[in-house]
Amino acid sequence: MQKKEGTRYLYVRALFTAWIAMFSLLPFGGLDGEKIFYWNKIAWGSRLLYRLVH
């Protein structure tokens, strides 16, 4: 039972981290996504697409 609970914790933590990464790619003021978007739209789009797929 202990192993199953630890695995669930890691899974939830990974999902939360992925959500934060996706949120940070949004091109709005103050987020990293805005900087990447104005620097190189292809780089921004590829990272956003990668986050959506994975």
PDB file of N, CA, C and O in Angstrom:
ATOM      1  N   MET A   1       0.819  -1.193   0.000  1.00  0.00           N
ATOM      2  CA  MET A   1       0.000   0.000   0.000  1.00  0.00           C
ATOM      3  C   MET A   1       0.865   1.259   0.000  1.00  0.00           C
ATOM      4  O   MET A   1       0.517   2.242  -0.655  1.00  0.00           O
ATOM      5  N   GLN A   2       1.961   1.246   0.708  1.00  0.00           N
ATOM      6  CA  GLN A   2       2.849   2.399   0.807  1.00  0.00           C
ATOM      7  C   GLN A   2       3.366   2.810  -0.576  1.00  0.00           C
ATOM      8  O   GLN A   2       3.397   3.997  -0.898  1.00  0.00           O
ATOM      9  N   LYS A   3       3.766   1.842  -1.384  1.00  0.00           N
ATOM     10  CA  LYS A   3       4.315   2.130  -2.695  1.00  0.00           C
ATOM     11  C   LYS A   3       3.272   2.799  -3.591  1.00  0.00           C
ATOM     12  O   LYS A   3       3.607   3.714  -4.344  1.00  0.00           O
ATOM     13  N   LYS A   4       2.031   2.363  -3.521  1.00  0.00           N
ATOM     14  CA  LYS A   4       0.970   2.919  -4.344  1.00  0.00           C
ATOM     15  C   LYS A   4       0.711   4.391  -3.991  1.00  0.00           C
ATOM     16  O   LYS A   4       0.498   5.210  -4.885  1.00  0.00           O
ATOM     17  N   GLU A   5       0.729   4.724  -2.720  1.00  0.00           N
ATOM     18  CA  GLU A   5       0.504   6.104  -2.292  1.00  0.00           C
ATOM     19  C   GLU A   5       1.634   7.004  -2.759  1.00  0.00           C
ATOM     20  O   GLU A   5       1.386   8.135  -3.176  1.00  0.00           O
ATOM     21  N   GLY A   6       2.863   6.527  -2.699  1.00  0.00           N
ATOM     22  CA  GLY A   6       4.011   7.312  -3.161  1.00  0.00           C
ATOM     23  C   GLY A   6       3.967   7.548  -4.656  1.00  0.00           C
ATOM     24  O   GLY A   6       4.335   8.621  -5.133  1.00  0.00           O
ATOM     25  N   THR A   7       3.518   6.544  -5.396  1.00  0.00           N
ATOM     26  CA  THR A   7       3.399   6.683  -6.842  1.00  0.00           C
ATOM     27  C   THR A   7       2.329   7.708  -7.189  1.00  0.00           C
ATOM     28  O   THR A   7       2.512   8.515  -8.100  1.00  0.00           O
ATOM     29  N   ARG A   8       1.225   7.681  -6.475  1.00  0.00           N
ATOM     30  CA  ARG A   8       0.157   8.660  -6.724  1.00  0.00           C
ATOM     31  C   ARG A   8       0.646  10.072  -6.436  1.00  0.00           C
ATOM     32  O   ARG A   8       0.335  10.997  -7.187  1.00  0.00           O
ATOM     33  N   TYR A   9       1.402  10.250  -5.366  1.00  0.00           N
ATOM     34  CA  TYR A   9       1.941  11.561  -5.031  1.00  0.00           C
ATOM     35  C   TYR A   9       2.829  12.077  -6.161  1.00  0.00           C
ATOM     36  O   TYR A   9       2.724  13.239  -6.555  1.00  0.00           O
ATOM     37  N   LEU A  10       3.697  11.221  -6.680  1.00  0.00           N
ATOM     38  CA  LEU A  10       4.590  11.634  -7.767  1.00  0.00           C
ATOM     39  C   LEU A  10       3.807  11.971  -9.034  1.00  0.00           C
ATOM     40  O   LEU A  10       4.154  12.909  -9.752  1.00  0.00           O
ATOM     41  N   TYR A  11       2.757  11.210  -9.303  1.00  0.00           N
ATOM     42  CA  TYR A  11       1.918  11.466 -10.463  1.00  0.00           C
ATOM     43  C   TYR A  11       1.219  12.818 -10.351  1.00  0.00           C
ATOM     44  O   TYR A  11       1.213  13.594 -11.306  1.00  0.00           O
ATOM     45  N   VAL A  12       0.640  13.097  -9.209  1.00  0.00           N
ATOM     46  CA  VAL A  12      -0.044  14.375  -8.997  1.00  0.00           C
ATOM     47  C   VAL A  12       0.952  15.529  -9.077  1.00  0.00           C
ATOM     48  O   VAL A  12       0.649  16.578  -9.644  1.00  0.00           O
ATOM     49  N   ARG A  13       2.113  15.337  -8.520  1.00  0.00           N
ATOM     50  CA  ARG A  13       3.141  16.376  -8.581  1.00  0.00           C
ATOM     51  C   ARG A  13       3.596  16.626 -10.014  1.00  0.00           C
ATOM     52  O   ARG A  13       3.816  17.776 -10.396  1.00  0.00           O
ATOM     53  N   ALA A  14       3.739  15.579 -10.809  1.00  0.00           N
ATOM     54  CA  ALA A  14       4.129  15.727 -12.208  1.00  0.00           C
ATOM     55  C   ALA A  14       3.044  16.464 -12.992  1.00  0.00           C
ATOM     56  O   ALA A  14       3.354  17.318 -13.823  1.00  0.00           O
ATOM     57  N   LEU A  15       1.782  16.144 -12.735  1.00  0.00           N
ATOM     58  CA  LEU A  15       0.687  16.849 -13.406  1.00  0.00           C
ATOM     59  C   LEU A  15       0.673  18.333 -13.044  1.00  0.00           C
ATOM     60  O   LEU A  15       0.471  19.184 -13.910  1.00  0.00           O
ATOM     61  N   PHE A  16       0.885  18.636 -11.785  1.00  0.00           N
ATOM     62  CA  PHE A  16       0.913  20.022 -11.342  1.00  0.00           C
ATOM     63  C   PHE A  16       2.059  20.778 -12.004  1.00  0.00           C
ATOM     64  O   PHE A  16       1.880  21.914 -12.442  1.00  0.00           O
ATOM     65  N   THR A  17       3.227  20.160 -12.079  1.00  0.00           N
ATOM     66  CA  THR A  17       4.386  20.788 -12.704  1.00  0.00           C
ATOM     67  C   THR A  17       4.125  21.033 -14.186  1.00  0.00           C
ATOM     68  O   THR A  17       4.489  22.086 -14.710  1.00  0.00           O
ATOM     69  N   ALA A  18       3.503  20.082 -14.864  1.00  0.00           N
ATOM     70  CA  ALA A  18       3.179  20.245 -16.278  1.00  0.00           C
ATOM     71  C   ALA A  18       2.182  21.385 -16.471  1.00  0.00           C
ATOM     72  O   ALA A  18       2.288  22.149 -17.431  1.00  0.00           O
ATOM     73  N   TRP A  19       1.221  21.500 -15.567  1.00  0.00           N
ATOM     74  CA  TRP A  19       0.236  22.581 -15.661  1.00  0.00           C
ATOM     75  C   TRP A  19       0.907  23.939 -15.484  1.00  0.00           C
ATOM     76  O   TRP A  19       0.595  24.886 -16.206  1.00  0.00           O
ATOM     77  N   ILE A  20       1.822  24.038 -14.532  1.00  0.00           N
ATOM     78  CA  ILE A  20       2.553  25.290 -14.310  1.00  0.00           C
ATOM     79  C   ILE A  20       3.384  25.644 -15.544  1.00  0.00           C
ATOM     80  O   ILE A  20       3.434  26.808 -15.943  1.00  0.00           O
ATOM     81  N   ALA A  21       4.032  24.652 -16.147  1.00  0.00           N
ATOM     82  CA  ALA A  21       4.828  24.895 -17.356  1.00  0.00           C
ATOM     83  C   ALA A  21       3.931  25.398 -18.484  1.00  0.00           C
ATOM     84  O   ALA A  21       4.306  26.324 -19.204  1.00  0.00           O
ATOM     85  N   MET A  22       2.770  24.809 -18.644  1.00  0.00           N
ATOM     86  CA  MET A  22       1.831  25.237 -19.675  1.00  0.00           C
ATOM     87  C   MET A  22       1.342  26.659 -19.398  1.00  0.00           C
ATOM     88  O   MET A  22       1.266  27.479 -20.313  1.00  0.00           O
ATOM     89  N   PHE A  23       1.018  26.944 -18.170  1.00  0.00           N
ATOM     90  CA  PHE A  23       0.535  28.271 -17.797  1.00  0.00           C
ATOM     91  C   PHE A  23       1.602  29.333 -18.053  1.00  0.00           C
ATOM     92  O   PHE A  23       1.284  30.437 -18.494  1.00  0.00           O
ATOM     93  N   SER A  24       2.849  29.008 -17.783  1.00  0.00           N
ATOM     94  CA  SER A  24       3.918  29.979 -17.948  1.00  0.00           C
ATOM     95  C   SER A  24       4.201  30.279 -19.414  1.00  0.00           C
ATOM     96  O   SER A  24       4.834  31.290 -19.720  1.00  0.00           O
ATOM     97  N   LEU A  25       3.745  29.422 -20.331  1.00  0.00           N
ATOM     98  CA  LEU A  25       3.944  29.672 -21.764  1.00  0.00           C
ATOM     99  C   LEU A  25       2.889  30.600 -22.367  1.00  0.00           C
ATOM    100  O   LEU A  25       3.007  30.990 -23.528  1.00  0.00           O
ATOM    101  N   LEU A  26       1.878  30.950 -21.610  1.00  0.00           N
ATOM    102  CA  LEU A  26       0.869  31.864 -22.141  1.00  0.00           C
ATOM    103  C   LEU A  26       1.495  33.234 -22.380  1.00  0.00           C
ATOM    104  O   LEU A  26       2.220  33.742 -21.525  1.00  0.00           O
ATOM    105  N   PRO A  27       1.218  33.838 -23.545  1.00  0.00           N
ATOM    106  CA  PRO A  27       1.869  35.103 -23.891  1.00  0.00           C
ATOM    107  C   PRO A  27       1.175  36.327 -23.291  1.00  0.00           C
ATOM    108  O   PRO A  27       0.687  37.189 -24.022  1.00  0.00           O
ATOM    109  N   PHE A  28       1.133  36.397 -21.985  1.00  0.00           N
ATOM    110  CA  PHE A  28       0.547  37.538 -21.294  1.00  0.00           C
ATOM    111  C   PHE A  28       1.609  38.220 -20.458  1.00  0.00           C
ATOM    112  O   PHE A  28       2.643  37.627 -20.147  1.00  0.00           O
ATOM    113  N   GLY A  29       1.356  39.454 -20.098  1.00  0.00           N
ATOM    114  CA  GLY A  29       2.325  40.259 -19.367  1.00  0.00           C
ATOM    115  C   GLY A  29       2.903  39.586 -18.135  1.00  0.00           C
ATOM    116  O   GLY A  29       2.175  39.063 -17.291  1.00  0.00           O
ATOM    117  N   GLY A  30       4.215  39.611 -18.050  1.00  0.00           N
ATOM    118  CA  GLY A  30       4.905  39.106 -16.888  1.00  0.00           C
ATOM    119  C   GLY A  30       5.252  37.628 -16.926  1.00  0.00           C
ATOM    120  O   GLY A  30       6.061  37.167 -16.121  1.00  0.00           O
ATOM    121  N   LEU A  31       4.666  36.886 -17.829  1.00  0.00           N
ATOM    122  CA  LEU A  31       4.969  35.458 -17.925  1.00  0.00           C
ATOM    123  C   LEU A  31       6.068  35.234 -18.958  1.00  0.00           C
ATOM    124  O   LEU A  31       6.264  36.056 -19.853  1.00  0.00           O
ATOM    125  N   ASP A  32       6.776  34.130 -18.830  1.00  0.00           N
ATOM    126  CA  ASP A  32       7.859  33.830 -19.765  1.00  0.00           C
ATOM    127  C   ASP A  32       7.357  33.659 -21.186  1.00  0.00           C
ATOM    128  O   ASP A  32       8.089  33.929 -22.138  1.00  0.00           O
ATOM    129  N   GLY A  33       6.136  33.221 -21.342  1.00  0.00           N
ATOM    130  CA  GLY A  33       5.574  33.018 -22.672  1.00  0.00           C
ATOM    131  C   GLY A  33       5.564  34.290 -23.493  1.00  0.00           C
ATOM    132  O   GLY A  33       5.756  34.242 -24.707  1.00  0.00           O
ATOM    133  N   GLU A  34       5.343  35.426 -22.853  1.00  0.00           N
ATOM    134  CA  GLU A  34       5.345  36.704 -23.567  1.00  0.00           C
ATOM    135  C   GLU A  34       6.733  37.004 -24.127  1.00  0.00           C
ATOM    136  O   GLU A  34       6.866  37.440 -25.271  1.00  0.00           O
ATOM    137  N   LYS A  35       7.758  36.770 -23.321  1.00  0.00           N
ATOM    138  CA  LYS A  35       9.128  37.031 -23.771  1.00  0.00           C
ATOM    139  C   LYS A  35       9.509  36.128 -24.936  1.00  0.00           C
ATOM    140  O   LYS A  35      10.099  36.578 -25.918  1.00  0.00           O
ATOM    141  N   ILE A  36       9.164  34.848 -24.816  1.00  0.00           N
ATOM    142  CA  ILE A  36       9.486  33.905 -25.887  1.00  0.00           C
ATOM    143  C   ILE A  36       8.671  34.232 -27.135  1.00  0.00           C
ATOM    144  O   ILE A  36       9.193  34.159 -28.247  1.00  0.00           O
ATOM    145  N   PHE A  37       7.407  34.588 -26.967  1.00  0.00           N
ATOM    146  CA  PHE A  37       6.526  34.899 -28.097  1.00  0.00           C
ATOM    147  C   PHE A  37       7.073  36.059 -28.918  1.00  0.00           C
ATOM    148  O   PHE A  37       7.092  35.989 -30.147  1.00  0.00           O
ATOM    149  N   TYR A  38       7.518  37.121 -28.260  1.00  0.00           N
ATOM    150  CA  TYR A  38       8.038  38.277 -28.990  1.00  0.00           C
ATOM    151  C   TYR A  38       9.444  38.039 -29.514  1.00  0.00           C
ATOM    152  O   TYR A  38       9.853  38.668 -30.490  1.00  0.00           O
ATOM    153  N   TRP A  39      10.185  37.148 -28.887  1.00  0.00           N
ATOM    154  CA  TRP A  39      11.531  36.830 -29.345  1.00  0.00           C
ATOM    155  C   TRP A  39      11.488  35.962 -30.603  1.00  0.00           C
ATOM    156  O   TRP A  39      12.155  36.267 -31.591  1.00  0.00           O
ATOM    157  N   ASN A  40      10.699  34.874 -30.568  1.00  0.00           N
ATOM    158  CA  ASN A  40      10.661  33.938 -31.683  1.00  0.00           C
ATOM    159  C   ASN A  40       9.355  33.160 -31.620  1.00  0.00           C
ATOM    160  O   ASN A  40       9.181  32.286 -30.770  1.00  0.00           O
ATOM    161  N   LYS A  41       8.444  33.483 -32.523  1.00  0.00           N
ATOM    162  CA  LYS A  41       7.123  32.851 -32.499  1.00  0.00           C
ATOM    163  C   LYS A  41       7.182  31.356 -32.814  1.00  0.00           C
ATOM    164  O   LYS A  41       6.353  30.588 -32.325  1.00  0.00           O
ATOM    165  N   ILE A  42       8.150  30.943 -33.623  1.00  0.00           N
ATOM    166  CA  ILE A  42       8.280  29.512 -33.934  1.00  0.00           C
ATOM    167  C   ILE A  42       8.733  28.744 -32.690  1.00  0.00           C
ATOM    168  O   ILE A  42       8.213  27.666 -32.403  1.00  0.00           O
ATOM    169  N   ALA A  43       9.688  29.292 -31.963  1.00  0.00           N
ATOM    170  CA  ALA A  43      10.145  28.648 -30.720  1.00  0.00           C
ATOM    171  C   ALA A  43       8.998  28.569 -29.717  1.00  0.00           C
ATOM    172  O   ALA A  43       8.814  27.542 -29.064  1.00  0.00           O
ATOM    173  N   TRP A  44       8.228  29.644 -29.594  1.00  0.00           N
ATOM    174  CA  TRP A  44       7.095  29.651 -28.667  1.00  0.00           C
ATOM    175  C   TRP A  44       6.061  28.604 -29.075  1.00  0.00           C
ATOM    176  O   TRP A  44       5.584  27.840 -28.236  1.00  0.00           O
ATOM    177  N   GLY A  45       5.713  28.569 -30.366  1.00  0.00           N
ATOM    178  CA  GLY A  45       4.722  27.620 -30.849  1.00  0.00           C
ATOM    179  C   GLY A  45       5.152  26.174 -30.681  1.00  0.00           C
ATOM    180  O   GLY A  45       4.342  25.311 -30.343  1.00  0.00           O
ATOM    181  N   SER A  46       6.437  25.913 -30.920  1.00  0.00           N
ATOM    182  CA  SER A  46       6.915  24.532 -30.771  1.00  0.00           C
ATOM    183  C   SER A  46       6.880  24.091 -29.317  1.00  0.00           C
ATOM    184  O   SER A  46       6.547  22.941 -29.029  1.00  0.00           O
ATOM    185  N   ARG A  47       7.215  24.978 -28.404  1.00  0.00           N
ATOM    186  CA  ARG A  47       7.159  24.627 -26.989  1.00  0.00           C
ATOM    187  C   ARG A  47       5.719  24.451 -26.496  1.00  0.00           C
ATOM    188  O   ARG A  47       5.418  23.557 -25.705  1.00  0.00           O
ATOM    189  N   LEU A  48       4.853  25.315 -26.979  1.00  0.00           N
ATOM    190  CA  LEU A  48       3.455  25.194 -26.601  1.00  0.00           C
ATOM    191  C   LEU A  48       2.868  23.893 -27.156  1.00  0.00           C
ATOM    192  O   LEU A  48       2.141  23.189 -26.455  1.00  0.00           O
ATOM    193  N   LEU A  49       3.176  23.582 -28.390  1.00  0.00           N
ATOM    194  CA  LEU A  49       2.686  22.333 -28.985  1.00  0.00           C
ATOM    195  C   LEU A  49       3.229  21.125 -28.218  1.00  0.00           C
ATOM    196  O   LEU A  49       2.501  20.164 -27.971  1.00  0.00           O
ATOM    197  N   TYR A  50       4.482  21.176 -27.852  1.00  0.00           N
ATOM    198  CA  TYR A  50       5.074  20.071 -27.073  1.00  0.00           C
ATOM    199  C   TYR A  50       4.345  19.900 -25.742  1.00  0.00           C
ATOM    200  O   TYR A  50       4.054  18.775 -25.336  1.00  0.00           O
ATOM    201  N   ARG A  51       4.045  21.017 -25.057  1.00  0.00           N
ATOM    202  CA  ARG A  51       3.357  20.937 -23.763  1.00  0.00           C
ATOM    203  C   ARG A  51       1.937  20.409 -23.945  1.00  0.00           C
ATOM    204  O   ARG A  51       1.435  19.687 -23.084  1.00  0.00           O
ATOM    205  N   LEU A  52       1.284  20.756 -25.049  1.00  0.00           N
ATOM    206  CA  LEU A  52      -0.082  20.272 -25.275  1.00  0.00           C
ATOM    207  C   LEU A  52      -0.098  18.771 -25.557  1.00  0.00           C
ATOM    208  O   LEU A  52      -1.018  18.066 -25.140  1.00  0.00           O
ATOM    209  N   VAL A  53       0.911  18.290 -26.257  1.00  0.00           N
ATOM    210  CA  VAL A  53       0.962  16.878 -26.631  1.00  0.00           C
ATOM    211  C   VAL A  53       1.380  16.003 -25.443  1.00  0.00           C
ATOM    212  O   VAL A  53       0.842  14.910 -25.265  1.00  0.00           O
ATOM    213  N   HIS A  54       2.312  16.461 -24.648  1.00  0.00           N
ATOM    214  CA  HIS A  54       2.817  15.646 -23.535  1.00  0.00           C
ATOM    215  C   HIS A  54       2.129  16.036 -22.300  1.00  0.00           C
ATOM    216  O   HIS A  54       2.401  15.476 -21.238  1.00  0.00           O
TER     217      HIS A  54
END
